[in-house]
Amino acid sequence: MAGSRRAARVGSAVSGSSAGIAFLVAIVTNYVTAQPPKWAENTLLVWSVFGVLAVVSLGLFFWERRLAAGAPNGGVRPVPLGRIAVSGHSMNPPTVPAPVRGREAELERIGALVRGPGGGMAVVCGAGGLGKTTLAAEAAAQARDQDRAVVWIRWRDDPERLGQDLAQAAHILGLPEARLEEARTGRVSLVDAVWEHLATVTGWLIVVDNVDTPSRVGPGSGLPAAYRGWLRPHGSGVLLVTSRDTTRQTWGPDADMLHLQPLADDAGAAVLLDAAPHAGTAAEAEAESLAARLGGLPLGLNAAGTYLSVPTSRHRTFTAYQHALEAEFADLLGAEHPSAATDPAVARSVVRHTWDLSLDQLHSDGYTLARPVLQLLALLEPAPVPRTLITPELVTDATGLPATAATVDAALAGLHQYGLLHTPETDGPEADSPAVGQLQLHPLVREVTAHTLNRPEPAGTWLAAIDEHLARAVEVVAGMPGRTGWPTARLLAPHLPAHLDRNTPHNFTTARNTLDTLADVLDAAGAASGELLLRRHVLDNESTVLGLDHPDTLSSRNNLASTLNSLGEHREAAEFHQQVLTDRQRILGPDHPHTLTSRNNHATALNSLGEHRQAADLHQQVLTDRQRILGPNHPATLTSRNNHANAQARLAAAGRRRRWQLPRRR
C-alpha cells in the first residue's frame, strides 16, 4: 500500500508539468477584461517564470518515463536483486560434522570437474537417505580448500527465489549491479544475463541442493533438460545439483549423472564407528554386520550411530542394537516425528518419513498408484520380484483401487525415477533365455513401508491377494514350454516360503502343492539352490502338520535328499536317502515302488560319493526287484538298467585309475 501511495504522489507531480502551464496562462490572462495584469508588463519577470516552469516540466517528464520503464504495470521501482538476495539467507555450504565414507569415487569425479578448465553441470541423484547433501557439502569444502568461490543455494520449491539466489551468486562472482538493473527493467532477460556472465567466469562452484521438483525450476514450464532455465551446463565453473530425480530425461544429455548407491559394508561400518567408536568389543565385525542389516543407507547408519553415542541409551553396542531392531523397529527406526508432515527438512532427517516426500510428489504429479504399488512390493520378501507379478488385477484385488496396465507402468516408472525402486539385471545362467524384468526395493525402504501398513487390515487383505496371484504365477510358469519359464521361476522361489506359512494350516495342501510345483520347475532348470529352499520349507511344514511318517513327508524327505545331491552335498544326501529308505521299508514294505525309488536314489548318492562297489550292488538289487515287480519293460526298470550300467562303468573306471596310480616296480 505504501508503494501505491508513493506512485500516486509521483503521478500527481508529473501531471503538474502541464497543469503549471495552464495555471500560468490563467494568471497572465484576465478572462473578464481580456486585459493582461499590470505586472505582466514586466517582460523579464514573465520570461523568467516561463523558463522555470519549462525546466520543471521537462524534469518531471523524464522522471515519469524512467519510472514507467522500471515499473511498466504501475508498480514501484524494486530494490536491486543483489540487495534482495544478500538480505535473505546464508549462501554458505553446511558443515560436514564427520568424515564422508565410501564416496571417494564420486568426490573425485566432482573434483575433476571443479579443477578442469571446462566447467559443466553434475547431478548427484538417488533416493532419500543416501547422503546427497552431505556429499555435495564435502565437495564444496574441498573446492574451497582449492580457493574456488563456492555458493550454496537450497531449493525451496520457489522458482522466483531460485532466480534471485542465482542472480546473487552471479553478482558475488562479479556480475555488475548495472546489468542486474537492466534485467529488472526488462531490457535483458535475467536468466540469460546470469548465464552469460557465468560463462565468462572460472573457478566457481554453485550448489543447488534438494531439487526434488525439477519441473518447477523455471523460468516457465518444462524440465531442465532443455537448458533454457535456471539450471544449465553452460558455465565456465561447475553447477552441482542434488536431487531425488534420477532420470537422464529430466537432466538432459550434458549433465554428469552421479547415481548414489548404498554404502558397502566396510564403509557403512566406518560411519558407525565414527559416531560410536566404543559400541563393540569386536567393533569392526559387529559394525559391518549392523551396516549390512541397515542396507548401507547413510540415514539409517547415522540414526543408529547417534543412538549408540548417547550414554543413556538402552542398547549400547552394535550387536545389541541389531538384535533390538527385530523387536523394537518401531521405536528405533520406524517412529513418527510430529513435525515431519509440515517441515520437509525434518522429514528428510527421519528414516520413517524421508521417502514420504517422494511419494507425496509422485501423487501430486498424478502417479496415484505409486504409494500402493510400493506398499504391495514391501509385503513381498526382500528379494527381486518378477515384473509380471505386479499386474493391474493384483493391484485392484489388493487395494480396491482401479488400475490399468498404463497406470501400473506409470507408478513403477515414478518409483524408479525417484530411486525407490531398482531393476536388477537378469542373472540367469541360460544365455539364450528371454530377459525377465525384475523389481527390487532397498531393504530399509521395504521394511519401513511394510511397518507403516496397518495390520491386520489392509495388509491382511493385501496378503491374501498376493497369495492368490503367486499361485497363479506358478501355474503359468509350470505351463510354459521348454526353458521359457525358468528365469521367472527363479525369481518367484524366494517369495513362496512365506506364501506357505500364511496358508498353514487352513489352506496347507494347496499352498504346499504350489511350492512342490515350482520346485519341480527349478529342478528341471538346474536351479538347485532355489529348489533346496522350497524343499526344506515343504518338509518342515509337513513334518509339523502331517507327521514324520506320513507318506507325503517321506516323499519330501526323498526330494530334499536328491536336491542336496545335485548341489554336491553327497555325504548328507546319502545319509538322508538311507534314513528315508529305512523308514519306507518299515512303513510301506520292501517291495513298494516308493521304497524301490529310495533304494535307487541311495545308490545314486553313493555313486556320487565315490562308493562305486556299494552303489553297483544296490543298483543291481533295484534292477532285480523292479524286473520282478514291474516287469522288464517298465520305464522304472529301464531306468534301473541304465543306472546299473553307469555304476558298473564308473566302478571299472575307478579300478583302472587305481592300477595306473600304483608305483611301477623296477
ZAKOL-510651 format. One record per residue (C-alpha): x negated, y negated, z; residue in one letter. Coordinates in steps of 0.1 Angstrom, whole numbers, plus 5000, padded with zeros to 4 digits. Each point is the difference from the previous one (the first is absolute). Layout:
N
XYZa...
END
This chain:
666
500050005000m497149765008a498750064965g503449924984s500249675019r496549914989r500950074964a503149785004a497949715012r497650054971v502950004976g501349675015s496649844996a499750114964v503449884990s499149665016g497649934971s502949934976s502249855028a497349745008g500149874964i503849975002a499749825033f497549764985l502449924972v502849955025a498149765022i498649814970v503449954983t503049835015n503050184985y502449735011v498349704985t497850184975a497249775013q496850135014p499149905036p497749715005k497150225013w500150194967a498749684984e496650105016n498650214972t496950125019l502250145028l502450184976v497350174981w498250105032s503250175013v500450184966f496450135001g500350145035v503350184992l498550144968a497050155018v502350155027v502350144974s497250174980l498550145033g503350155010l500550144965f496750195000f500650125036w503450144989e498450184971r497350165022r502650125025l502250144972a497150204986a499250145035g503550095009a502150054968p503050115020n500149705022g498050165028g497249865021v496450024988r498750315019p496950025020v497150144979p499850385000l496650015016g501249825031r503250225002i498150334999a497249895024v502549915027s501750354997g498250315012h496450135003s498550124967m497250195018n500050384998p500950205031p497250145020t499250384998v499750125036p498450344993a497850154972p501950094969v499650384995r500250214969g500549714975r496449954989e500850084963a502949744999e497949735017l497250064976e502449964970r501349675014i496549895009g498850074964a502849784987l499149725024v496350024992r500550034963g500149724975p503450054986g502650005027g503450154996g502950155020m500050305023a503150165016v499650205031v503250215001c501650295018g502750095025a500449815033g497650095027g497050084978l498049695011g500349784969k499849675020t497150135021t498150104968l500649654985a498949835032a496850195001e499449924963a500649635008a497550025029a497450154978q500649744973a499549725026r496750165010d499049964964q500849635001d503250044979r502949765006a502850215015v503749905002v502650225016w503749974990i502850205016r503050074977w503249895017r502450104972d500149634991d498849914964p499949635008e497850055031r497750234980l499749724974g499149755027q497550245015d498250074967l500049634992a498449935033q497550294994a499149844967a499749665017h497650155025i498050134970l499849654985g503349944981l500349625001p502949835018e500849814968a500550334981r502450115027l501949684997e500350054963e501650345006a502349855026r501249744976t500650264973g497349894976r498350345002v501150345012s498850055036l499450384995v498049934969d498149715017a499050245028v498850284978w498349774975e497949875030h499450355015l498750114966a497249745003t498950075035v497950305011t499250155034g503450035015w502350275014l503749935004i502050275019v503850014996v501150255027d503250225001n501549924966v502650275004d502649834978t497949914969p503049934978s500749695022r496549854997v501049764973g500149744987p503150134982g501050374998s498150304989g497050215012l496549875005p498950234971a500849724975a497349785016y502049684996r500849965037g498149935032w498050324999l497650034971r496650174993p498749704981h498049825027g496249995002s500350135036g501950295014v503750015008l500650295024l503650115005v501450255025t503350174993s502150315006r500850004963d497650254983t501149994964t497949884971r503249874984q500349745028t496449885000w499150024963g497050144981p497449765012d500450065038a497550225017d502350245020m498750145033l502450275011h499450075037l500350355012q500150145036p496650015017l498050325000a499950195033d496549885009d500849634992a503350035020g498050155029a497749704999a503049765003v501250195030l496550015016l499649624994d503249945019a499650265028a496450125002p500650195033h503250194990a498450344996g497250235011t499350154966a501149664987a499250034963e501850334995a503049905020e500249674983a499950174966e502750235009s502349715012l499149804968a501150304979a503250035020r500749634993l499450054963g497149754999g502549715001l498149695015p503149865016l500750335019g496350035009l499949655014n503250065020a498550325015a496649835007g501749705016t502150235022y497050215011l497949695008s502449895027v498950135034p503650045012t501150224971s501350355010r498050174972h496349915001r498450244975t500350064963f501150365007t502649905026a501449744976y500350254972q501850255022h502349725013a501049914964l502050334997e502249925030a499849625002e499949884964f502949775006a498149815028d496550014984l500649924963l503850014995g501049735024a502149714987e498949645005h502749745007p498549734978s499250224970a503349934982a499549635000t496249964999d498250164971p496749955017a501250225029v501450264976a496650034982r498350075033s502350285013v499850354986v503850055004r500949694980h497249934975t501650194971w503449855006d498849684983l499450194968s503350195002l501949685007d498449834970q500950304978l503649995011h500249634993s498550064966d502950244992g498350345009y502850105023t499050375001l496449935010a500550035037r502350315000p497750184975v497049935022l502050145030q500850314980l496450064992l499149945036a502250295011l498050244979l496750145010e496749804999p499050154966a500649904964p503650034988v500950104964p501649714983r502750234986t501450055036l500949635004i503149994979t503049774999p502150295013e497750045031l500149635007v503849994998t500550325020d497749895028a500849635003t503549964985g498649724977l500750004963p496950094981a499050044964t496850124983a499249634992a500549885036t498050285015v497249944975d500149635009a499850075038a497050234996l498349754977a500649725026g498650225028l496950084979h499649634991q499849905037y497650295008g502550195022l500050304976l497150174983h500050234969t497150255004p498750174969e501150364994t497350235011d501350344988g497450244986p501950064967e498449764975a502950074976d502849955026s502249694994p499349715023a502449985030v500749665016g499249985037q501149765027l498249965034q500349765029l497249895023h500450225031p500649715023l502549844977v501850334999r499950045038e501249655008v502750014974t501350345012a499849885036h502249704993t502850214985l502950065025n500350365011r502050224997p501749774975e499349904973p496950225001a502250315006g502149944969t496949914980w498150315010l503050224991a499949844965a496350054998i500350375008d502750054974e497949844973h496850185011l501850334995a501249894966r496549894990a498750355009v502750174979e499049774970v496350085004v500650375003a502050004967g497449824980m498250204973p496350085003g497849755018r502449714996t501249995036g496750085017w498849645007p503349915015t500150325021a496649895015r501549665010l503150155015l498250255022a499049775029p503649875003h501750345004l498950125035p501949705016a502950104977h500150355016l499649865035d503049764995r502150294987n499250255027t502150175012p503249874985h499050044964n496950225005f500450264972t500549754972t497249785011a497750305005r500850124965n499149654986t496550035016l499650354987d501049904965t497549724999l497350225016a500450244971d499649724975v496849895017l498850365000d500450014962a498349664998a497050125020g500749735026a499150225029a499649725026s503549874994g501450354999e498350085034l501649705016l503550124990l499350375008r498849925035r503049775007h502550264988v498350275021l500049785032d503749924996n501050364991e498150145030s502049775022t503450034983v500050364988l497350175021g496750164993l501450334988d502649874976h499450114964p500049644988d497449925026t497950304989l500249884964s498949655010s497050155019r499150204969n500349694978n497849795024l497350274999a500050004962s499649635000t497150015024l498350254977n500549764970s498349735021l497050225006g500850085036e499650374993h499350125036r503149825014e502050124971a499050365005a500849985037e503449864993f500850264974h498950285024q502449865026q502949984976v499350354987l500150145035t503349825008d501650104967r499150365005q501549995034r503249824991i500650104964l498250334997g496950104980p501850044967d502049684999h499149784969p499049715023h497750235019t498350114968l499749634990t498249935033s497750294995r499249884965n499449645012n497850125029h497850194975a499749694978t498849795030a497550275009l498750004964n499649625002s498250055033l497550244984g501350315016e500350174966h500050375011r502849955025q501949784974a499750274973a501350275024d503049795010l500949914964h499850384992q502450075028q502449734989v499950124964l500850365011t502949895022d501549774973r499850274974q501850235024r502749765011i500449764971l498850214970g497049974978p501449724978n501449775026h498449654998p498750035036a498450334991t498349854970l498849715022t498550255024s498350194972r498449684988n498949905035n498550345006h498049984968a498749665010n499050125034a498150304985q498349764976a498949775028r498850295021l497950134971a498649654994a499149965036a498250344999g498049884970r499049685017r498850195031r497950234979r498549714981w499149825033q498150315014l496349945000p498150204973r497650275011r496549994986r
END
